[in-house]
Amino acid sequence: MKKTIKELLRLGYTECSMKFYRNRWQKILQFAEENNETHYSEQLGINYVENHFQIYKKNFDQTLSQKDTQELCIIQMIGDFQLHHKALMRCYKHQEFLKDQYYIIISNDFSKYCESKDYSKVAVDHYVKQSKRFIDYLVSQEIYDYQNITLPIVNSYINTLARYTYTTVEQNICSIRAFLRYLL
């Protein structure tokens, strides 16, 4: 949990959000102890939300309330950290998460590059947004120079998209490919 908290601070989570996550994680730990579980698993997380919030796995693919979605995000974050050793920020709507000056310049230049290719405004916005998410992943992996991007890193990022729909993954891959083409 300490490593996960450190990661959330790196991502810029507020103290209020941190308090909320700590509280939920303590409840999950208590639930695990009550069920004689010594390790976190996706099934443990599912059992927790079913037991405490009556959010059932069969309903995960349906439209859920914001509150229910937030509860699922909590267990998903633990799973992401367990798999990737990084918390993968899923909600980008309310803050600019790209903070590394080197990559900010590259992102701005990529945007201009897309515009020079006469991509539509929607396509430019999409490519830039998706490339920023990829860049955020690069920074989380301590890759601070685009020349250090390797195929295993790209594949590792794509693996983080496993819970998304096929179309979303495909769109991300197209965006990453355009971004990498620009870099090379």
C-alpha positions as CSV (number, residue, x, y, z in Angstrom):
1,M,0.0,0.0,0.0
2,K,2.9,2.4,0.8
3,K,4.2,2.0,-2.8
4,T,0.7,2.6,-4.2
5,I,0.2,5.7,-2.1
6,K,3.6,7.0,-3.3
7,E,2.5,6.4,-6.9
8,L,-0.8,8.2,-6.4
9,L,1.1,11.2,-5.0
10,R,3.3,11.1,-8.2
11,L,0.2,11.3,-10.3
12,G,-1.1,14.3,-8.4
13,Y,-4.0,12.8,-6.5
14,T,-5.3,15.3,-3.9
15,E,-5.1,14.6,-0.1
16,C,-8.9,14.2,-0.1
17,S,-8.7,11.5,-2.8
18,M,-5.8,9.9,-0.9
19,K,-7.8,9.7,2.3
20,F,-10.7,8.1,0.4
21,Y,-8.4,5.5,-1.2
22,R,-6.6,4.7,2.1
23,N,-10.0,4.3,3.8
24,R,-11.2,1.8,1.1
25,W,-8.0,-0.1,1.1
26,Q,-8.2,-0.6,4.8
27,K,-11.7,-2.0,4.4
28,I,-10.4,-4.3,1.6
29,L,-7.6,-5.5,3.9
30,Q,-10.1,-6.1,6.7
31,F,-12.3,-8.0,4.2
32,A,-9.3,-10.1,3.1
33,E,-8.4,-10.9,6.7
34,E,-12.0,-11.9,7.5
35,N,-11.9,-14.3,4.5
36,N,-8.4,-15.7,5.3
37,E,-6.9,-14.2,2.2
38,T,-3.2,-13.3,2.3
39,H,-2.9,-11.9,-1.3
40,Y,-4.9,-9.6,-3.4
41,S,-6.6,-11.1,-6.4
42,E,-9.2,-9.8,-8.8
43,Q,-11.7,-12.3,-7.3
44,L,-11.1,-10.9,-3.9
45,G,-11.8,-7.4,-5.2
46,I,-15.0,-8.6,-6.9
47,N,-16.1,-10.4,-3.7
48,Y,-15.5,-7.2,-1.8
49,V,-17.6,-5.0,-4.0
50,E,-20.4,-7.6,-4.2
51,N,-20.4,-8.0,-0.4
52,H,-20.1,-4.4,0.6
53,F,-21.8,-2.5,-2.2
54,Q,-24.0,-5.0,-4.0
55,I,-22.2,-4.4,-7.2
56,Y,-22.3,-7.8,-9.0
57,K,-19.9,-9.0,-11.6
58,K,-22.7,-9.8,-14.0
59,N,-23.5,-6.0,-14.0
60,F,-19.9,-4.7,-14.6
61,D,-20.6,-4.3,-18.3
62,Q,-23.8,-2.3,-17.8
63,T,-24.0,1.5,-17.2
64,L,-23.2,2.0,-13.5
65,S,-23.7,5.0,-11.2
66,Q,-20.7,7.2,-10.6
67,K,-20.5,5.9,-7.1
68,D,-20.5,2.3,-8.2
69,T,-17.9,3.1,-10.9
70,Q,-15.7,4.7,-8.3
71,E,-15.8,1.5,-6.1
72,L,-14.8,-0.6,-9.1
73,C,-12.0,1.9,-9.9
74,I,-10.6,1.3,-6.4
75,I,-10.2,-2.5,-6.9
76,Q,-9.0,-1.9,-10.5
77,M,-6.3,0.4,-9.3
78,I,-5.0,-2.3,-6.9
79,G,-5.0,-4.8,-9.8
80,D,-3.2,-2.4,-12.1
81,F,-0.5,-1.7,-9.5
82,Q,-0.2,-5.4,-8.8
83,L,0.3,-6.2,-12.5
84,H,2.3,-3.1,-13.7
85,H,3.8,-1.8,-10.5
86,K,2.3,1.6,-11.4
87,A,-1.1,3.1,-10.9
88,L,-2.6,3.8,-14.2
89,M,-4.6,7.0,-14.0
90,R,-7.9,6.3,-15.6
91,C,-9.6,9.7,-15.0
92,Y,-7.9,12.4,-17.0
93,K,-10.8,14.8,-17.3
94,H,-10.1,17.3,-14.5
95,Q,-6.4,17.9,-14.6
96,E,-3.4,18.3,-16.9
97,F,-1.4,15.2,-16.0
98,L,1.6,15.8,-18.3
99,K,4.2,17.5,-16.2
100,D,7.6,16.6,-17.7
101,Q,8.8,19.6,-19.7
102,Y,10.7,17.4,-22.2
103,Y,7.5,15.5,-23.1
104,I,5.3,18.6,-23.0
105,I,7.4,20.1,-25.8
106,I,7.2,16.8,-27.7
107,S,3.5,16.7,-27.2
108,N,3.0,20.2,-28.5
109,D,5.2,19.5,-31.5
110,F,3.3,16.3,-32.2
111,S,0.1,18.3,-32.2
112,K,1.6,20.7,-34.7
113,Y,2.8,17.8,-36.8
114,C,-0.7,16.3,-36.9
115,E,-2.2,19.6,-37.9
116,S,0.4,19.9,-40.7
117,K,-0.7,16.5,-42.0
118,D,-4.2,18.1,-42.4
119,Y,-5.8,15.7,-39.9
120,S,-9.2,16.8,-38.7
121,K,-9.4,18.7,-35.4
122,V,-11.1,15.7,-33.8
123,A,-8.3,13.4,-35.0
124,V,-5.6,15.8,-33.8
125,D,-7.3,16.1,-30.4
126,H,-7.7,12.3,-30.2
127,Y,-4.1,11.5,-31.2
128,V,-2.7,14.1,-28.8
129,K,-4.9,12.9,-25.9
130,Q,-3.9,9.3,-26.4
131,S,-0.2,10.1,-26.9
132,K,-0.3,12.0,-23.6
133,R,-1.6,8.9,-21.9
134,F,1.2,6.9,-23.4
135,I,3.7,9.5,-22.4
136,D,2.3,9.4,-18.8
137,Y,3.0,5.7,-18.9
138,L,6.5,6.3,-20.2
139,V,7.2,8.6,-17.3
140,S,5.7,6.1,-14.8
141,Q,8.3,3.6,-16.3
142,E,11.1,6.2,-15.8
143,I,11.6,6.7,-19.5
144,Y,12.6,10.3,-19.9
145,D,14.0,10.2,-23.4
146,Y,11.9,9.0,-26.4
147,Q,15.0,7.2,-27.8
148,N,14.6,4.7,-24.9
149,I,11.2,3.6,-26.0
150,T,11.4,-0.1,-26.9
151,L,8.9,-2.6,-28.3
152,P,8.5,-4.3,-24.9
153,I,7.6,-1.0,-23.4
154,V,5.0,-0.3,-26.1
155,N,3.6,-3.9,-25.6
156,S,3.5,-3.4,-21.9
157,Y,1.5,-0.2,-22.3
158,I,-0.9,-2.0,-24.7
159,N,-1.3,-4.7,-22.0
160,T,-2.6,-1.9,-19.6
161,L,-5.5,-1.5,-22.0
162,A,-6.7,-5.0,-21.5
163,R,-10.0,-4.0,-19.7
164,Y,-11.0,-1.7,-22.5
165,T,-13.1,-2.6,-25.5
166,Y,-11.5,-3.8,-28.7
167,T,-12.3,-0.5,-30.5
168,T,-10.7,1.6,-27.7
169,V,-7.5,-0.6,-27.8
170,E,-7.4,-0.3,-31.6
171,Q,-7.8,3.5,-31.4
172,N,-5.0,3.7,-28.9
173,I,-2.7,1.6,-31.0
174,C,-3.4,3.8,-34.0
175,S,-2.6,6.9,-31.9
176,I,0.6,5.4,-30.5
177,R,1.7,4.3,-34.0
178,A,1.2,7.9,-35.3
179,F,3.1,9.3,-32.3
180,L,6.0,6.8,-32.7
181,R,6.1,7.5,-36.4
182,Y,6.4,11.2,-35.6
183,L,9.2,10.6,-33.1
184,L,11.1,8.5,-35.6
